[in-house]
Amino acid sequence: MKLEDLGYNEKLERFRVENNLSNYEIGRVTAQHKERYIVRTINDEFDAEITGNLRFSAKDSEDFPAVGDWVTLVTYDKNFVIINNVLPRKSIIKRQAAGEYSGIQVIAANIDYAFIIQAVDRDFNINRLERYLTICYAARVIPIIIMSKIDLIGDRKISELSNSIMKRIKNVRVILLSNNTKTGYDTLTATIERGKTYCMLGSSGVGKSTLLNNLSGKKAMRTDKVSQSTKKGKHVTSHRELFILDNGGILIDNPGMREVGIADTSWGLDTTFDIIARYANKCKYKDCSHIHEAGCAVKEAVEKGEVDRASYANYLKMSKENAHFKSTVAEKKKKEKELGKIIKNYKKTMKRNKL
């Protein structure tokens, strides 16, 4: 195996040389279990931890290694290594941490494409699709929508769902798929390129693990049935993990997400709701909220039917959420800065008292 088989490229190698890291071994994080990692190198796979210095210098969760990251390593013994550097990421998919107002959860790093998977029989939700698209666009990751379990509904229903997607979501590829009949697998396999990294996003029970098993040709991840009483999927996948497929593609599986909180994704919102962004440029006021202002081109377009009303409502909800997240993060940073000043002044006082 070569590093290129794991997605390594010339840009990463150039950074490694320019920053005097050539003496360290290079690896890619393939799994994470809390503060323990699995790292794949050219020769083998190792258990790993981060250095104390890396842990101390980390300002937030984004500074820690994530699945998909390229890292430099110090060998500890034949089965264990220490991560001492995280190389620059070309992309990072993240969301607002569940249950937190200002926390970030990194989903995966160095992703080229994201498979947004929804099960047509129970999980279909365009509002949620727009949320996934937003976090993908914010990361500069190309999204591909996969509608799974099409064998469980009729052709008429499939056509209705496809049309509803095309009405609200433009310029995103949609693949119809069945894990049972293998319908759509030829199309999906043809989209997976050697050396490119793909990340699966979706709720529990939509068929992510089964999809991975079918693509890899082996039982890479355990699967389970959807509960017949709640119609909800079970969290079979408990951690993020990177797999290399037989055709050379690289696929990351993720636990199902019940919440898709967006975090500081202004670019992602404008790209997902590009038609609203275009009308927003015509508004009378630059800081128009598109809710109650006179001369709002967006509201006018909604009334004329030029902007989908449901999409507009979802845009307003996500914009408000994004603004709240930004203000919460700003408040948190302000408090941390004030606390830092208090500690600094306290240390100065203690030093003077000793003198």
ChimeraX attribute file (.defattr): number of C-alpha atoms within 10 A of each C-alpha:
attribute: neighborCount
match mode: 1-to-1
recipient: residues
	/A:1	9
	/A:2	10
	/A:3	16
	/A:4	14
	/A:5	16
	/A:6	26
	/A:7	20
	/A:8	17
	/A:9	12
	/A:10	9
	/A:11	10
	/A:12	15
	/A:13	15
	/A:14	11
	/A:15	14
	/A:16	18
	/A:17	11
	/A:18	10
	/A:19	9
	/A:20	9
	/A:21	15
	/A:22	14
	/A:23	11
	/A:24	16
	/A:25	15
	/A:26	23
	/A:27	26
	/A:28	27
	/A:29	27
	/A:30	24
	/A:31	22
	/A:32	20
	/A:33	11
	/A:34	7
	/A:35	10
	/A:36	12
	/A:37	22
	/A:38	21
	/A:39	29
	/A:40	21
	/A:41	20
	/A:42	15
	/A:43	10
	/A:44	11
	/A:45	17
	/A:46	21
	/A:47	17
	/A:48	22
	/A:49	19
	/A:50	20
	/A:51	15
	/A:52	11
	/A:53	10
	/A:54	16
	/A:55	14
	/A:56	8
	/A:57	10
	/A:58	11
	/A:59	10
	/A:60	11
	/A:61	12
	/A:62	15
	/A:63	13
	/A:64	17
	/A:65	25
	/A:66	25
	/A:67	25
	/A:68	32
	/A:69	23
	/A:70	28
	/A:71	23
	/A:72	20
	/A:73	26
	/A:74	18
	/A:75	14
	/A:76	10
	/A:77	9
	/A:78	9
	/A:79	11
	/A:80	16
	/A:81	23
	/A:82	21
	/A:83	25
	/A:84	18
	/A:85	20
	/A:86	20
	/A:87	17
	/A:88	15
	/A:89	13
	/A:90	15
	/A:91	18
	/A:92	23
	/A:93	21
	/A:94	23
	/A:95	23
	/A:96	21
	/A:97	17
	/A:98	15
	/A:99	9
	/A:100	11
	/A:101	18
	/A:102	19
	/A:103	18
	/A:104	19
	/A:105	18
	/A:106	19
	/A:107	20
	/A:108	25
	/A:109	25
	/A:110	23
	/A:111	26
	/A:112	20
	/A:113	20
	/A:114	23
	/A:115	24
	/A:116	22
	/A:117	25
	/A:118	26
	/A:119	24
	/A:120	22
	/A:121	17
	/A:122	15
	/A:123	20
	/A:124	16
	/A:125	13
	/A:126	18
	/A:127	16
	/A:128	18
	/A:129	19
	/A:130	21
	/A:131	21
	/A:132	27
	/A:133	26
	/A:134	28
	/A:135	28
	/A:136	30
	/A:137	20
	/A:138	24
	/A:139	21
	/A:140	18
	/A:141	22
	/A:142	16
	/A:143	24
	/A:144	22
	/A:145	20
	/A:146	25
	/A:147	26
	/A:148	26
	/A:149	22
	/A:150	21
	/A:151	18
	/A:152	14
	/A:153	11
	/A:154	9
	/A:155	11
	/A:156	9
	/A:157	13
	/A:158	18
	/A:159	11
	/A:160	10
	/A:161	17
	/A:162	15
	/A:163	12
	/A:164	12
	/A:165	17
	/A:166	13
	/A:167	11
	/A:168	19
	/A:169	18
	/A:170	12
	/A:171	8
	/A:172	13
	/A:173	12
	/A:174	18
	/A:175	18
	/A:176	20
	/A:177	24
	/A:178	19
	/A:179	19
	/A:180	14
	/A:181	11
	/A:182	13
	/A:183	17
	/A:184	17
	/A:185	18
	/A:186	10
	/A:187	12
	/A:188	17
	/A:189	12
	/A:190	9
	/A:191	12
	/A:192	18
	/A:193	13
	/A:194	17
	/A:195	20
	/A:196	19
	/A:197	24
	/A:198	27
	/A:199	26
	/A:200	24
	/A:201	25
	/A:202	26
	/A:203	24
	/A:204	24
	/A:205	26
	/A:206	28
	/A:207	25
	/A:208	28
	/A:209	23
	/A:210	20
	/A:211	22
	/A:212	21
	/A:213	18
	/A:214	16
	/A:215	19
	/A:216	17
	/A:217	11
	/A:218	10
	/A:219	13
	/A:220	14
	/A:221	15
	/A:222	10
	/A:223	18
	/A:224	15
	/A:225	13
	/A:226	17
	/A:227	11
	/A:228	8
	/A:229	6
	/A:230	7
	/A:231	13
	/A:232	16
	/A:233	19
	/A:234	17
	/A:235	16
	/A:236	16
	/A:237	19
	/A:238	11
	/A:239	15
	/A:240	20
	/A:241	22
	/A:242	25
	/A:243	19
	/A:244	18
	/A:245	17
	/A:246	11
	/A:247	14
	/A:248	18
	/A:249	22
	/A:250	24
	/A:251	25
	/A:252	25
	/A:253	26
	/A:254	23
	/A:255	22
	/A:256	22
	/A:257	13
	/A:258	10
	/A:259	15
	/A:260	19
	/A:261	23
	/A:262	24
	/A:263	27
	/A:264	23
	/A:265	23
	/A:266	18
	/A:267	15
	/A:268	23
	/A:269	24
	/A:270	19
	/A:271	17
	/A:272	25
	/A:273	22
	/A:274	14
	/A:275	18
	/A:276	24
	/A:277	14
	/A:278	13
	/A:279	17
	/A:280	22
	/A:281	14
	/A:282	13
	/A:283	20
	/A:284	13
	/A:285	15
	/A:286	10
	/A:287	9
	/A:288	17
	/A:289	16
	/A:290	19
	/A:291	11
	/A:292	9
	/A:293	14
	/A:294	13
	/A:295	14
	/A:296	21
	/A:297	21
	/A:298	25
	/A:299	24
	/A:300	16
	/A:301	18
	/A:302	16
	/A:303	12
	/A:304	10
	/A:305	10
	/A:306	14
	/A:307	19
	/A:308	16
	/A:309	15
	/A:310	12
	/A:311	19
	/A:312	20
	/A:313	13
	/A:314	17
	/A:315	20
	/A:316	14
	/A:317	11
	/A:318	22
	/A:319	19
	/A:320	13
	/A:321	16
	/A:322	20
	/A:323	15
	/A:324	16
	/A:325	22
	/A:326	17
	/A:327	14
	/A:328	15
	/A:329	17
	/A:330	13
	/A:331	13
	/A:332	14
	/A:333	12
	/A:334	12
	/A:335	12
	/A:336	12
	/A:337	12
	/A:338	12
	/A:339	12
	/A:340	12
	/A:341	12
	/A:342	12
	/A:343	12
	/A:344	11
	/A:345	12
	/A:346	12
	/A:347	12
	/A:348	11
	/A:349	11
	/A:350	10
	/A:351	10
	/A:352	9
	/A:353	8
	/A:354	6
	/A:355	5
